[in-house]
């Protein structure tokens, strides 16, 4: 019985732990997958049979050492080529925090995969090979992190063991990166010299680089503050589902389920229902674990109101004095995900929070050269993996904010209305 109580207590402690989502990006053979393997290996987050499996696989491949990259490169093609193609998600935890890692590809032809993997990240790790310094992929990955409004970037200068752990090399690469940092909208950039292969400054501080006085990568991941990145000012609650139990016990219950996408909603507080504009007060905030006095991002909850108002999926609860933009002509940055190019004047579906509408592509302003960060206003052909600035017109008004203000209410996906494939990911300007 005591053992069961301890297990339940441990499980509750794990569930209550803070969560950090981070992505990794780098060019071919910069060591992203090895770094993740090292993090998981040194934090004892992998099972013995997994260790045995990668040791056997490493020997069969003829590797001189245990290839920790095999922990994340799950596709056969990835293992054969030694590159990352698809986004690989991995999970691990330390006593301080839970982590979800998105290992994203470095190749330009997989830009769409990187955007997908990094879209929910709080932090991005960008790897640079100490022998090569800042290259085009470094700029591309940094630009995408900036475009996705990732507030924290850790630049890991890897393979320091191959440059004799040189402080001069580290400082030179740091200067190279800072030369284009002003073009990015990233408030928190940190630099760490590491060797993923040998574990220097990954989990433990390196004895080979006593000149580096900063923390290890794991310490940084455990202690970076991301809670303040959430928008706790602009109250946004898109309604996902209307709950009507139709039972004797809950005969008159009408709850509005969804995820809090911004601000803090409190019991007894006045809210405005959009797009109707009717106002009411919050009667209760319910979860599976009972009633709450307040709810904040990214909590999923059910809100009941004091008044009976016609509310359906796609409507939004907001604060009376702080409401989203309502409009049909929407300008955005778009990352095109499909092999079929974007069609000027083409008709698509747009999905925004819990709402969906038909739309037409009105204009293409420019395409971004993701390697040089330059805007090309002459070339407006946007194909797979391209990023550009476009304007769409929706068949009905959407309730949105700029992506910079709110990543939830500022993002959309574009869907082909015939094949129902997701063809684009948009960040509203």
C-alpha positions as CSV (number, residue, x, y, z in Angstrom):
1,X,0.0,0.0,0.0
2,X,2.9,2.4,0.9
3,X,4.6,1.5,-2.4
4,X,1.4,2.3,-4.3
5,X,1.1,5.7,-2.5
6,X,4.7,6.5,-3.3
7,X,4.1,5.6,-7.0
8,X,1.0,7.8,-7.1
9,X,2.9,10.7,-5.5
10,X,5.8,10.3,-7.9
11,X,3.4,10.2,-10.9
12,X,1.6,13.4,-9.6
13,X,4.9,15.1,-9.2
14,X,5.9,14.2,-12.8
15,X,2.6,15.5,-14.2
16,X,2.9,18.8,-12.3
17,X,6.4,19.4,-13.5
18,X,7.2,22.3,-15.8
19,X,7.4,21.4,-19.5
20,X,9.9,22.8,-22.0
21,X,9.5,22.2,-25.7
22,X,12.7,22.7,-27.8
23,X,13.8,22.1,-31.3
24,X,17.3,21.4,-32.7
25,X,18.6,22.5,-36.1
26,X,21.9,22.5,-37.9
27,X,23.4,21.6,-41.3
28,X,24.3,18.1,-42.3
29,X,26.7,16.3,-39.9
30,X,26.6,19.1,-37.3
31,X,25.7,16.5,-34.7
32,X,22.1,17.3,-33.8
33,X,21.0,13.7,-33.4
34,X,24.2,12.9,-31.5
35,X,23.6,15.8,-29.2
36,X,20.1,14.6,-28.4
37,X,21.4,11.0,-27.9
38,X,24.0,12.4,-25.6
39,X,21.4,14.3,-23.5
40,X,19.2,11.2,-23.2
41,X,22.2,8.9,-22.5
42,X,23.8,11.1,-19.9
43,X,20.5,11.8,-18.1
44,X,19.8,8.1,-18.0
45,X,16.6,8.6,-20.1
46,X,17.0,5.5,-22.2
47,X,16.6,1.8,-21.3
48,X,19.4,-0.7,-21.3
49,X,18.0,-2.7,-24.2
50,X,18.0,0.5,-26.3
51,X,21.7,1.0,-25.4
52,X,22.5,-2.6,-26.3
53,X,20.6,-2.1,-29.6
54,X,22.5,1.0,-30.7
55,X,25.8,-0.6,-29.6
56,X,25.1,-3.6,-31.9
57,X,23.9,-1.4,-34.7
58,X,27.0,0.8,-34.4
59,X,29.3,-2.2,-34.7
60,X,27.4,-3.5,-37.7
61,X,27.8,-0.1,-39.4
62,X,31.5,-0.1,-38.7
63,X,31.4,3.0,-36.4
64,X,34.4,3.5,-34.2
65,X,32.2,4.5,-31.3
66,X,28.7,4.1,-30.0
67,X,26.6,6.1,-32.5
68,X,24.1,8.0,-30.2
69,X,22.5,9.5,-33.3
70,X,20.8,6.2,-33.9
71,X,18.5,7.0,-31.0
72,X,16.7,9.7,-33.0
73,X,17.3,8.9,-36.6
74,X,14.4,6.4,-36.8
75,X,13.8,6.1,-40.5
76,X,15.8,3.6,-42.5
77,X,16.7,6.2,-45.1
78,X,18.0,8.5,-42.3
79,X,20.2,5.8,-40.9
80,X,21.6,4.8,-44.3
81,X,22.4,8.4,-45.3
82,X,23.4,9.7,-41.9
83,X,21.0,12.6,-42.3
84,X,17.7,13.7,-40.6
85,X,14.7,13.8,-43.0
86,X,11.6,13.9,-40.8
87,X,10.9,15.5,-37.5
88,X,11.8,13.1,-34.7
89,X,10.1,13.8,-31.3
90,X,11.8,12.5,-28.1
91,X,10.8,12.8,-24.5
92,X,12.9,12.9,-21.3
93,X,12.8,14.4,-17.9
94,X,15.2,15.5,-15.1
95,X,14.2,16.2,-11.4
96,X,13.6,19.8,-12.5
97,X,11.7,19.7,-15.7
98,X,10.1,17.6,-18.5
99,X,11.3,18.0,-22.1
100,X,9.9,17.4,-25.5
101,X,12.6,17.5,-28.2
102,X,11.9,18.1,-31.9
103,X,14.9,17.0,-33.9
104,X,14.4,18.8,-37.2
105,X,16.2,18.4,-40.6
106,X,18.9,20.7,-41.8
107,X,18.5,20.4,-45.6
108,X,16.9,23.2,-47.4
109,X,14.5,20.7,-49.1
110,X,13.1,19.9,-45.6
111,X,12.5,23.5,-44.5
112,X,8.8,22.7,-44.2
113,X,9.7,19.9,-41.7
114,X,11.8,22.3,-39.7
115,X,8.9,24.8,-39.5
116,X,6.5,22.1,-38.4
117,X,8.8,20.8,-35.7
118,X,9.7,24.3,-34.4
119,X,6.2,25.8,-34.5
120,X,5.4,24.8,-30.9
121,X,8.9,25.2,-29.4
122,X,9.8,27.5,-26.5
123,X,13.5,27.3,-27.3
124,X,15.7,26.4,-30.3
125,X,19.1,24.9,-30.3
126,X,21.1,25.8,-33.3
127,X,24.2,23.8,-33.9
128,X,27.3,25.1,-35.6
129,X,30.3,22.9,-36.6
130,X,33.4,24.5,-35.0
131,X,35.5,23.7,-38.1
132,X,33.1,25.4,-40.5
133,X,31.7,28.4,-38.5
134,X,28.5,30.2,-39.5
135,X,27.2,29.0,-42.9
136,X,24.0,29.6,-44.9
137,X,22.0,27.0,-43.0
138,X,22.8,28.7,-39.7
139,X,21.2,31.9,-41.0
140,X,18.3,30.0,-42.4
141,X,17.6,28.2,-39.2
142,X,18.0,31.4,-37.2
143,X,15.6,33.2,-39.5
144,X,13.0,30.5,-39.2
145,X,13.3,30.6,-35.4
146,X,12.8,34.3,-35.5
147,X,9.8,34.0,-37.9
148,X,8.2,31.5,-35.5
149,X,8.7,33.9,-32.6
150,X,10.9,31.6,-30.6
151,X,12.1,33.8,-27.8
152,X,15.1,31.8,-26.7
153,X,18.0,30.5,-28.9
154,X,21.0,28.5,-27.7
155,X,23.8,28.5,-30.3
156,X,25.8,25.3,-29.6
157,X,29.2,25.4,-31.2
158,X,29.8,21.7,-31.6
159,X,32.9,19.5,-32.3
160,X,35.1,21.7,-30.1
161,X,37.3,18.6,-29.6
162,X,38.3,18.8,-33.3
163,X,39.6,22.3,-32.9
164,X,41.6,21.6,-29.7
165,X,38.9,23.2,-27.5
166,X,40.1,26.6,-28.8
167,X,38.6,29.7,-27.1
168,X,39.7,31.8,-30.1
169,X,37.6,29.6,-32.5
170,X,34.6,29.9,-30.2
171,X,34.9,33.7,-29.9
172,X,35.4,34.1,-33.7
173,X,32.2,32.0,-34.5
174,X,30.3,34.0,-31.8
175,X,31.3,37.3,-33.6
176,X,30.2,35.8,-37.0
177,X,26.8,35.0,-35.6
178,X,26.3,38.4,-33.9
179,X,27.1,40.1,-37.2
180,X,23.6,39.2,-38.5
181,X,21.8,38.9,-35.2
182,X,20.3,42.4,-35.6
183,X,18.2,41.1,-38.5
184,X,16.5,38.6,-36.1
185,X,13.8,39.2,-33.6
186,X,15.2,37.0,-30.9
187,X,15.5,38.6,-27.4
188,X,17.5,35.9,-25.8
189,X,20.6,34.3,-27.6
190,X,23.2,32.3,-25.7
191,X,26.4,30.6,-26.9
192,X,27.8,27.3,-25.5
193,X,30.9,25.5,-26.7
194,X,30.3,21.7,-26.7
195,X,31.4,18.3,-27.9
196,X,28.3,16.1,-28.3
197,X,30.5,13.1,-29.0
198,X,32.5,13.4,-25.8
199,X,29.8,15.1,-23.7
200,X,31.7,18.3,-23.0
201,X,29.3,21.0,-21.6
202,X,26.3,19.0,-22.6
203,X,25.1,17.6,-19.2
204,X,28.3,18.3,-17.2
205,X,30.7,21.2,-17.4
206,X,33.8,20.4,-19.5
207,X,37.2,20.1,-17.9
208,X,38.7,20.7,-21.4
209,X,37.4,24.3,-21.6
210,X,38.1,25.9,-18.3
211,X,38.1,29.2,-20.1
212,X,34.3,28.9,-20.6
213,X,32.6,30.2,-17.5
214,X,29.0,29.7,-18.5
215,X,26.6,26.8,-17.6
216,X,26.2,23.5,-19.4
217,X,23.5,23.0,-22.0
218,X,21.3,20.9,-19.6
219,X,21.5,23.5,-16.9
220,X,20.4,26.1,-19.4
221,X,17.5,24.0,-20.5
222,X,16.4,23.3,-16.9
223,X,16.5,26.9,-15.9
224,X,15.5,29.0,-18.8
225,X,12.3,30.9,-17.9
226,X,9.5,30.4,-20.5
227,X,6.4,31.0,-18.5
228,X,6.7,34.8,-19.1
229,X,6.6,34.2,-22.8
230,X,2.9,33.3,-22.7
231,X,0.4,36.1,-23.4
232,X,-1.3,36.7,-20.1
233,X,-2.8,40.0,-21.1
234,X,-5.1,39.4,-24.1
235,X,-8.0,37.1,-23.1
236,X,-8.7,34.6,-25.8
237,X,-10.8,31.4,-25.5
238,X,-11.8,29.9,-28.9
239,X,-14.7,27.5,-28.3
240,X,-13.9,24.0,-29.5
241,X,-17.0,22.2,-28.4
242,X,-20.4,22.9,-26.8
243,X,-21.1,20.4,-24.0
244,X,-24.7,19.4,-23.5
245,X,-24.9,16.1,-21.5
246,X,-28.7,15.7,-21.9
247,X,-28.9,13.8,-18.7
248,X,-31.2,14.2,-15.6
249,X,-28.2,15.1,-13.4
250,X,-27.0,17.8,-15.8
251,X,-30.2,18.6,-17.5
252,X,-29.5,22.4,-17.9
253,X,-25.7,22.2,-18.2
254,X,-24.2,24.1,-21.2
255,X,-20.4,24.3,-21.1
256,X,-18.0,25.7,-23.7
257,X,-14.9,23.6,-24.0
258,X,-11.6,24.7,-25.4
259,X,-8.0,25.8,-24.7
260,X,-7.1,29.1,-23.1
261,X,-5.0,30.8,-25.8
262,X,-4.3,34.1,-24.0
263,X,-5.0,36.0,-20.9
264,X,-6.4,34.9,-17.6
265,X,-10.1,34.0,-17.2
266,X,-11.6,34.2,-13.7
267,X,-14.8,33.1,-12.2
268,X,-17.3,36.0,-12.0
269,X,-15.5,38.0,-14.7
270,X,-17.3,39.6,-17.6
271,X,-16.6,38.3,-21.1
272,X,-17.7,39.2,-24.6
273,X,-18.8,36.5,-27.0
274,X,-17.5,37.0,-30.5
275,X,-18.6,37.5,-33.2
276,X,-22.1,38.2,-31.8
277,X,-20.8,40.8,-29.3
278,X,-23.1,39.6,-26.4
279,X,-21.7,39.9,-22.9
280,X,-22.1,37.7,-19.9
281,X,-20.2,36.7,-16.7
282,X,-18.3,33.4,-16.1
283,X,-20.4,31.2,-13.9
284,X,-17.8,28.4,-13.5
285,X,-14.5,27.1,-14.8
286,X,-14.6,23.2,-14.9
287,X,-11.9,20.6,-15.5
288,X,-11.8,16.9,-15.0
289,X,-10.1,17.5,-11.6
290,X,-12.8,19.9,-10.4
291,X,-13.7,23.5,-10.5
292,X,-11.1,26.3,-10.8
293,X,-11.1,30.0,-9.8
294,X,-9.1,31.0,-12.8
295,X,-7.7,29.5,-16.1
296,X,-4.7,30.6,-18.1
297,X,-2.7,29.4,-21.2
298,X,-2.3,26.6,-22.3
299,X,-5.0,25.1,-20.0
300,X,-7.8,23.1,-21.6
301,X,-11.0,23.7,-19.7
302,X,-14.8,24.2,-19.9
303,X,-16.4,27.5,-19.1
304,X,-20.0,28.1,-18.2
305,X,-21.8,31.5,-18.4
306,X,-24.5,33.0,-16.4
307,X,-26.6,33.8,-19.4
308,X,-27.9,31.6,-22.2
309,X,-26.2,32.8,-25.4
310,X,-26.1,31.1,-28.8
311,X,-22.5,30.0,-28.9
312,X,-21.0,27.4,-31.3
313,X,-17.6,26.0,-32.3
314,X,-15.4,28.7,-33.8
315,X,-16.8,31.5,-31.6
316,X,-14.5,33.1,-29.1
317,X,-14.7,34.4,-25.5
318,X,-12.7,37.6,-25.0
319,X,-12.5,40.5,-22.5
320,X,-14.9,43.4,-23.3
321,X,-12.1,46.0,-23.4
322,X,-9.5,43.8,-25.2
323,X,-10.7,42.1,-28.3
324,X,-9.0,40.5,-31.3
325,X,-9.0,41.9,-34.8
326,X,-12.0,40.9,-36.9
327,X,-11.4,40.8,-40.6
328,X,-11.4,39.0,-43.9
329,X,-8.4,40.5,-45.6
330,X,-5.4,39.0,-43.8
331,X,-1.7,39.4,-44.5
332,X,0.7,36.7,-43.4
333,X,4.0,35.1,-43.8
334,X,3.5,31.6,-45.3
335,X,5.7,28.5,-45.4
336,X,4.5,26.4,-48.3
337,X,4.4,22.7,-47.4
338,X,3.1,21.1,-50.6
339,X,4.9,19.9,-53.8
340,X,2.1,21.7,-55.8
341,X,3.0,25.5,-55.7
342,X,0.7,28.2,-54.3
343,X,-1.7,29.4,-57.0
344,X,-2.3,33.1,-57.3
345,X,-6.1,33.6,-57.1
346,X,-6.4,29.9,-56.0
347,X,-9.2,28.9,-53.6
348,X,-8.3,27.1,-50.4
349,X,-9.6,26.4,-46.9
350,X,-8.1,28.2,-44.0
351,X,-8.1,26.8,-40.5
352,X,-7.7,29.3,-37.7
353,X,-8.0,28.2,-34.0
354,X,-11.3,26.2,-34.0
355,X,-12.7,28.1,-37.0
356,X,-12.6,27.2,-40.7
357,X,-13.4,29.2,-43.8
358,X,-12.9,29.3,-47.5
359,X,-10.3,31.7,-48.8
360,X,-8.7,33.0,-51.9
361,X,-5.0,34.0,-52.5
362,X,-5.3,37.8,-53.2
363,X,-1.6,38.8,-53.5
364,X,2.0,37.6,-53.1
365,X,4.1,40.5,-51.8
366,X,7.5,38.8,-51.9
367,X,9.4,35.6,-51.4
368,X,12.2,35.4,-48.8
369,X,15.6,34.0,-49.7
370,X,16.0,31.8,-46.5
371,X,19.7,31.6,-46.9
372,X,20.5,35.4,-47.3
373,X,17.3,36.7,-45.5
374,X,16.7,39.0,-48.5
375,X,13.2,39.8,-49.9
376,X,12.7,39.0,-53.6
377,X,9.8,41.1,-54.9
378,X,10.4,39.9,-58.5
379,X,10.1,36.1,-57.9
380,X,6.6,35.4,-56.5
381,X,6.4,31.7,-57.3
382,X,6.0,30.0,-54.0
383,X,6.7,26.3,-54.0
384,X,7.5,23.6,-51.5
385,X,9.7,24.8,-48.7
386,X,9.5,28.5,-49.8
387,X,8.6,31.3,-47.4
388,X,6.8,34.4,-48.6
389,X,4.4,37.2,-47.6
390,X,0.9,36.9,-49.0
391,X,-2.6,38.3,-48.5
392,X,-5.7,36.2,-48.4
393,X,-9.4,37.0,-48.4
394,X,-11.7,34.8,-46.3
395,X,-15.3,34.0,-47.0
396,X,-16.2,35.1,-43.5
397,X,-14.5,37.2,-40.8
398,X,-11.9,35.6,-38.6
399,X,-11.0,36.6,-35.0
400,X,-7.2,37.0,-35.0
401,X,-4.2,38.6,-33.5
402,X,-0.8,39.1,-35.0
403,X,1.5,36.1,-34.6
404,X,4.0,38.3,-32.8
405,X,1.3,39.1,-30.2
406,X,-0.1,35.6,-29.8
407,X,1.2,32.4,-31.4
408,X,-2.2,30.6,-31.0
409,X,-4.5,33.2,-32.5
410,X,-1.9,34.5,-35.0
411,X,-1.3,31.2,-36.8
412,X,-3.3,29.5,-39.6
413,X,-3.0,26.5,-41.8
414,X,-4.0,26.5,-45.5
415,X,-5.7,23.3,-46.7
416,X,-6.4,22.2,-50.3
417,X,-10.2,22.0,-50.5
418,X,-10.2,19.1,-52.9
419,X,-7.4,16.8,-51.5
420,X,-7.8,18.1,-47.9
421,X,-4.0,18.1,-47.6
422,X,-2.3,20.8,-45.5
423,X,-0.4,22.9,-48.0
424,X,0.7,25.9,-46.0
425,X,1.5,27.2,-42.5
426,X,0.8,30.9,-42.0
427,X,1.9,33.5,-39.4
428,X,-0.4,36.5,-39.4
429,X,1.3,39.9,-39.6
